[in-house]
């Protein structure tokens, strides 16, 4: 057994919970660990009652949806442009996310035929035609970690020993989902190159959109093309967030920090096209809103207000390349009729 990370202590109760998931050698694959760390019903990060999203010191990160005054206005205008309609009262707004705070408040909801918010475990019901939107949902999925060693790709395992966790490499066969990723990995790579990737993100989309017949799909997240993941990120893209600070220690404090990796956009696009959607378009967030929400932006910019106007401040953060504008991407696509299966 080759240990490739420091050991991180875990609370005894969490060690017991993880211990029930290990094999006889005390090993976990990364998908199993990250699924538990994010969604275990007792201690998973997204099951905690503590605040996660927002600018307060108690939260761990904030996102585009934290800009509650402007973000909905930009989305509404963008939906009109993408659907080529003057109003959205025939469309049902469906938001799916890891959090339970809807983007559209009661006032904005009047723009649609109805508004619904679903969390990951909720059965999703789609009324037609619909606009399905997710914000930082795909990056909140369990993921795999791989490393290229001695001329081959090896799945990274996690050893639970003496109430501590560490990464290791063992002579082990890949799981079924790991075998799916292994087929997509290149034959050769730089020694020590790491790849972090979620197969469950595309599987989640397929489940959610199975009954989608007509309308618009939008997702906002941070991601990369598969080629970039394979060639431009030698340390991988997995990271943790806690207290508005990013760190690479994925195994530290399980359940207390958010775990994420960049979305592979190629996998997402393949999943959407297999469900009969038009060719998805991928843009940086700043470019997307500048192109698709010009009326909303113009109305905010031309407001007779001073420099402390909260709407202008939020708009700047959402579209500025130094804030959210360049870090996040928006993937959009439409579907005009149900695909025959």
N, C-alpha and C positions, 0 to 999 in steps of 0.2 A: 504494500500500500504506500503510495507516494502522496504525502501531505503537502499541499501547495498554498496554504494560508495559515495565519495565526489561529489559535483557538479562542472562541468567544463564549464566555459563560452565559448560561440562560437560567431563568428562574426554575426551581424544581417542578412547579406545576406545569410549565410549558415543556420542560424536558420530558415529563411523563406523557403529555399529550403527543409530542413528536415521537416518543419512543414507541407508541402504538402504531406508528406508520412506517417504522424502519423494517428492513429485512433482518434475518438472524445475525448478520454481521454489524448491525447498528447503522446501516447506510440508508440514506434517502436520495432520490433523484431530485433535481432542482425544481421540476414542476410540482412535485408533491410538497416540497418545503414552501415554495412561494405561495401555493394555493392555501396552505394552512396559515402562513404568516399574514396573508391578506384577508382571508375569509373564514377562518375557524370561528364557529359560532360563539365560542367562549372568550377568545382572546385575540382574534384576527384584527388587523389594523382597521379594516372597513366595517367592523362590527362594534368598535368602541363607541361609547357615548361622548367621548371628548371631541372638541372641535378639531377639524383637520384643515379646512379651507378658509382662507381669509388673511387679512393683513395683521391681525392681532398677534401678540407674542405667543399666545396659547396655541395658535395654529402652526401647521408645518409648511404650508405652501399656499400660494394663491394663483388663480387662473383667470382666463378671460371672463368666465362667468361671475367673478368677483366684482366686475364693473357693471353693477346692476342697473345703472341709469342708461348706459349707452349700448352695451352688448345686445340687448333685445332689439333695439331700434335698428342696428346694423343688420341683424339677422333677418328681420322682417323685410327690410328693403331688398336685401340680397335674394330672398326667396321670391319676391315679386319679379325681379329681373331674370332669375334663372328659369322661372316658370312662365315668364312672359305674360303676366296678368297684372291688372290694376289693383286688385285686392285679393285677399286670401280667405274670404269667408266661406268658400266651398271646400277648403282644405282642413284636415284634422292634424293638429300639431302633436307629435309624439316625441317626447324626450326620454332618452334612455341613458342612465349613468350610474356610477358607483355611489354618488351622493343623492340625498333626497330633497335637495333644495332646487325647485324649478327655476329655469331661466325666465320664463314668461310669468309676470305677475298678473293680477286680476285685470288690470287695465289693458295690458298688451294682449291678454288672452281674447279680448273682444275682437281682435283682428281675424280670428280663426273660427271655423265651425265648432271646434272643441279643442281643448288642451289636455293632454295626459302626460303623466310622468311615471316611469317605471324604473325600479332598481333591478339589479342583475338577477335576483331570484324570482322576480315577479313574472307571471305569465303575461306575455305581450299580446294585446289585441289591437289589430290595425284596422281602422275604419278608412274607407276609400273615398276620394283620393287623399293621400296623407303626405305629410312632411316628417320624416324621421330624422332626428338630430341627436348626435352624441358629442359630448365635450370631454376630452381626456378620459374616455372609456376604454379604448383599445390598449392603452399603455398600462392599464390597471389589471392586467391578466397574468396568470402564472406563466413563467417562461423557463426555457432551457438554457444551460450554459455549456459551451463546448470549448475545447482547447486543442490546438494542433501540436502534437508531440511525437517525436521519433517517426515522422513520416505518416502519421495517421491522425484522424480526428477522434478525440476521446470525450465522452460526456463526463462532465464534472459531477462528482458525487459529494454528499455531505455526510460526515461522520459525527454521530452523536455518541459522546463518550464522557463519562464523569460530569454530566450536566454541562457539557461544553460542545460547541459546534466548530468544525473546521472543514475546509474544502479538501478533497483528495481525489486521486486517480487510482482506480482499481481495475483489474482485468474483469470486465463486466460486459454483458451483452446489452445493447440499447433496448429501451422499452419500445412499444409499438409506435408511439408518437415521436420518440427520438429517431427511430428508423426512418420515419417520413422526412424529418429534417436532414438526416445523414445523406439521403439520396440527393438533396439539393446543394450540399456543400461541395466545393471544388475538390479535385483530386489532390492538389498540393496547396500549401500556404507557407507563410513564414513561421519558423519554429516559435512556439509560444503564443501564436495569434489566437485571440479569443473571439467567440461569436455568442452573443446573447440574442435569443429570438423566441417569440411566442407563437406557437401554433394555435393556441386557444383563441387568439384574437380573431383570426379568420373563421374559426369554427363558431364563435359567438355570433359573428355577423350572419353567417348562414342560417343559424337558428332563428335569429330575430327577424330576418327579412324573408323567410320562407313563404310567408303569406302575402308579401308585398305585391300589389298588382299595378298601381299607378301612382305617380307623384314624384317626390324629390327626396334624396338621401344626402345628408351632410354629416361629416365628422371632422372635428377639429382636434388635432393631436400633434405630437412631435414624432417624427419618423424619418426614415431614410430609405432610398432604394436598396434592393438586395445587394447590388454591386458595391455600393458605398459601405454597407455593413461588412462585406467580405474583404474590402481593400483599404478602407480609410479609418478603421477603428480597431487598432491592434489590441487594445485593452478591453474591448467590448463596450457596450453601452449601458449595462446594468448599473444602477446606482440607488442610493437611499436618500430620503428627505426626512429631516426631523428639525423642528424649530427654525424653519426657513433656511436651513443649511444643507448642502449636498455633501454626501460622503460615499466612498466606494465600499464601505464595510457592510455588505449585504446581510451577513449573519449576525450582526450586532443587534441586540434588543429586539428580537422578533415580536411582532405585534405592536411595537411602539413607534415604528418608522415606516414610511411609505416605501415600497419597493417597485421599481419600474425599469423598463428598458425601451429603447426606441422601437416604434412600430415599423415593421417591414411593409412598405407601401405596395410592393409588387404582390405580396400575398393577399393583401386586402383587395386590390384591384382584380386579381384573378377570382376571388370569391364573389365579388359583385357581378362581374361579367358572367360567371357561371349561373347566376340567378336571373339573368336576362336584362340587366341594367345596361344603359348606354355606356360608351367608353368614359370612365371617370376622368375628371379634370383635377389636377393637383396644383395648388398655388400656395405661396407663402401667405400668411394671414394678412399682411399689409396689402399685398397685391390683390388678394381676393376682395377685400372690402373696398378698396379704391375703385375696382372695376365694377363690382356688383352692388355696392351700396352708395352710389354717388349722391343720391338725393338726401339720404339720412346724414351723410357727412357734410353736405352743403348746408343743411338746415342747422347743424350744430356750429359749424365754423362761422356762419353769418349771424349768429345770435348776438344781440346788443348786450354784451356782458364784459366783465373785466377778466384779467388773466387768471383769477382764482376760480373762474367758473368750473364747477365740478364736472359738467358734461365735456367741456373742452379738455380738461385734465385726463379724464378717462379715455376719451378718443385718442389722445396723444399716446397713451400707454398701449392701447390696442393696435395701433397701426405704425408706431415708431419702430424702426429697425433696431434701436437700442433697447427696446422693451419686448413686448410680445410679438411685434410685427414680423420679425425674421425667425424667431425660434419655433413658432407654431405654423403648421400647414393646414390648409382646408382642402378636403377631398369632397367633391360634389358630383352627383350623377342623377339622372332621371330614368324613369321607367314609364312607358306609355301604355303598355298592355301586359297582361300576364303571359309569361312564357309557357308554352306547352311542354309538359314533362312526359 
